[in-house]
Amino acid sequence: MEHPQNQRTVDHREPGYVSRIFEMVLSFLVFLFMSWILSIVVEWLGMIFIWKDDGISHGREMYVIELTYLDSVLMSHLDGRDQYKRLNQVKTDYAKWLFKKLYISENEWQEMKAKHYGRAEIFMRPLVNAVPYYIAAFYVTQLFMVRLTVLLLSWPLFFIAAVVGATDGLKERMLRRWGAGRESGDQFRLAKSLIVPSFCGAWMIYLSMPVTANPTYIIVPFAFLTGFAIRQFCAKLKKYY
């Protein structure tokens, strides 16, 4: 008598919405952390090889210039309102608190250098020499937060570009479906692969670049590229599911 073999079925469960949202948030935080580390490394390399004469002042000047861009963005959204005054006060109080807790001025660095740079305290020399890089990292961190605020305020632009691109792409798809047009799997896969890089490229470049630039010249082209990639993705969808 033959006994039926026990067949084991493997249950492949797809992740739920909560786990997907958690994974997206975690990936976004990792992306921001890597961008922050990259911006600090680029600033340090520039201090060593490119802007040796500027030194710490390079990061400080960038931070001041980027603050003017942030103020212009806030004024364009909250000009003449109490919200802008309160937000500006919160920004000022936060900057004062952070500078008081973590900042080391150049005068304090010179005092440390004169005090601990003797022969008897030779082991303190690496620590004293590392102070300028700490100050530069502090300014870069402040610069990173300012640029991150500007990018967060640019979310509506990417959303509008995505909606316009999806609407125009779906319209072209319907015309292709009714006209018995041909499909292109290569264009579909290419457009699909360009959606995330076109969106994340603006964040990575703007957060990590070692020079100042008007955020409009960086965000708008990448928003257009994101909308175009979404348009091509929707236009090249299969005619039948």
PERAHU-V317543 format. One record per run of one state. SS is the DSSP state (H for helix, E for strand, - for the rest). FROM is the first residue (numbers start at 0). TO is the last residue. If there is no record, write none. Layout:
ss/from/to
SS/FROM/TO
SS/FROM/TO
//
This chain:
ss/from/to
-/0/15
H/16/49
-/50/54
H/55/77
-/78/80
H/81/101
-/102/104
H/105/115
-/116/117
H/118/152
-/153/153
H/154/177
-/178/183
H/184/207
-/208/214
H/215/234
-/235/240
//
